[in-house]
Amino acid sequence: MPSINENFLKLEKNYLFINIAKKVKAFTEAHPEADIIRMGIGDVTQPIAKCVVEAMKKGADEMGVKETFKGYEDSGAGYDFLKEAVAGYYKSFGVDIPADDIRINDGAKSDCGNIVDIFGDDNVVLITDPAYPVYVDTNLMNGRKVIYADSNEENNFAAMPDENVKCDIIYLCSPNNPTGSVYTKEQLKVWIDYAKKNNAIIIYDSAYEAFITEKDVPRSIFAVEGAKECAIEMCSLSKTAGFTGMRCGYTVIPHELVVKASDGSEVSIAQLWGRREGSKFNGVSYPVQCAAAAVFTEEGQKQTRANIEYYQNNAKVMASTLDELGIKYTGGKNSPYIWLKCPNNMGSWEFFDYLLENANVVGTPGAGFGKNGEGWFRLTAFGDKDRTVEAMERIKKLLSK
Ligand SMILES: *Cc1c(COP(=O)(O)O)cnc(C)c1O
């Protein structure tokens, strides 16, 4: 009989969203007439841009013709046409990334979860709390020690490093899921200096970079000096171009990023990761890569920006409702998420029930993202415009009583 990885038994039994789904199901069974508005799960709702769909169809057609058929991709790291398109995209906001430092993947979650493979289990991992659950879970699965940097009301949910704390791997996410908070260039520089002092590597999740509107908020950690020697960046087309059901993302590992093995030899992180991928990953389907490349064309950018603006307008409606009610929140400005303080000192799950029962609106309890999330609540701007307006009207009516 095989033994199992007992670390899995230490994980939370139910993933947050399964708990929420159960509660919503029980409520709808008891109140079949209730018109429920879902602002919980972080999934997009707008269809993919027309020119992107056309590019995918063209790629699919090529697969059916002998002359243009494609089998396995040579490297599995993505076709040059897409890597160059991503490099061009970085250039459009002033960041120089050679195409060879980019790998195409089937979404940021995969790389984010799998990157732990190339690091030793004895590393100390620093994760901001609250956080996207993938960072914590994938490290606990390998039995690593996880420590936390507190994001809270005092620091506007943008945790900063504590000079007295030592660590080897750091996870940062900006714009943040779940809090919608962002790091400025100056704040990221502090993290980079801290990482260098500790010989640590930063894993930087920029899945929401396309939602940034403020000038001093960088779209990439590589917009900040010194990042190429200490950071890996993961991004995805899921939220920026509606690719949650298409599956395509990209990871940047600068060739400058090296560490020392126990025998003192220098090891390139990009090469190590490439070696791992060579054995465990065979690349992303050709039609999807064609679609992804279309996102970065002028027309693709124009059409996908329109969807992002649609969500940004929802966020504005949500933010102005909370302003009116005098409820504290972060996010909304550079992010599709609004992270609000539960009114009347309610707990996260208490407010979840209250909102579901009295406004028939579903959100996400902050406590599901870490201990500092208790008393806070996440609403997403990814919904339908009219439904978002309706939900905010219900919330206004309920909370101004
Ligand atoms: C949605 C999301 C991702 C992207 O996941 P995909 O696997 O690319 O769909 C990555 N990080 C965070 C924080 C997210 O919320």
Ligand as a Chemical Component Dictionary entry (heavy atoms), coordinates in Angstrom:
data_LIG
# 
_chem_comp.id                   LIG 
_chem_comp.type                 NON-POLYMER 
_chem_comp.pdbx_formal_charge   0 
_chem_comp.three_letter_code    LIG 
# 
loop_
_chem_comp_atom.comp_id 
_chem_comp_atom.atom_id 
_chem_comp_atom.alt_atom_id 
_chem_comp_atom.type_symbol 
_chem_comp_atom.charge 
_chem_comp_atom.model_Cartn_x 
_chem_comp_atom.model_Cartn_y 
_chem_comp_atom.model_Cartn_z 
_chem_comp_atom.pdbx_ordinal 
LIG C1 C1 C 0 -7.417 34.652 -11.176 1  
LIG C2 C2 C 0 -6.076 34.739 -10.560 2  
LIG C3 C3 C 0 -4.957 34.207 -11.205 3  
LIG C4 C4 C 0 -5.061 33.634 -12.591 4  
LIG O1 O1 O 0 -5.395 32.329 -12.608 5  
LIG P1 P1 P 0 -5.425 31.560 -13.990 6  
LIG O2 O2 O 0 -4.926 30.205 -13.651 7  
LIG O3 O3 O 0 -4.509 32.277 -14.932 8  
LIG O4 O4 O 0 -6.831 31.585 -14.460 9  
LIG C5 C5 C 0 -3.733 34.320 -10.608 10 
LIG N1 N1 N 0 -3.579 34.918 -9.422  11 
LIG C6 C6 C 0 -4.613 35.453 -8.787  12 
LIG C7 C7 C 0 -4.384 36.159 -7.515  13 
LIG C8 C8 C 0 -5.890 35.370 -9.319  14 
LIG O5 O5 O 0 -6.922 35.894 -8.664  15 
# 
loop_
_chem_comp_bond.comp_id 
_chem_comp_bond.atom_id_1 
_chem_comp_bond.atom_id_2 
_chem_comp_bond.value_order 
_chem_comp_bond.pdbx_ordinal 
LIG C1 C2 SING 1  
LIG C2 C3 SING 2  
LIG C2 C8 DOUB 3  
LIG C3 C4 SING 4  
LIG C3 C5 DOUB 5  
LIG C4 O1 SING 6  
LIG O1 P1 SING 7  
LIG P1 O2 DOUB 8  
LIG P1 O3 SING 9  
LIG P1 O4 SING 10 
LIG C5 N1 SING 11 
LIG N1 C6 DOUB 12 
LIG C6 C7 SING 13 
LIG C6 C8 SING 14 
LIG C8 O5 SING 15 
# 
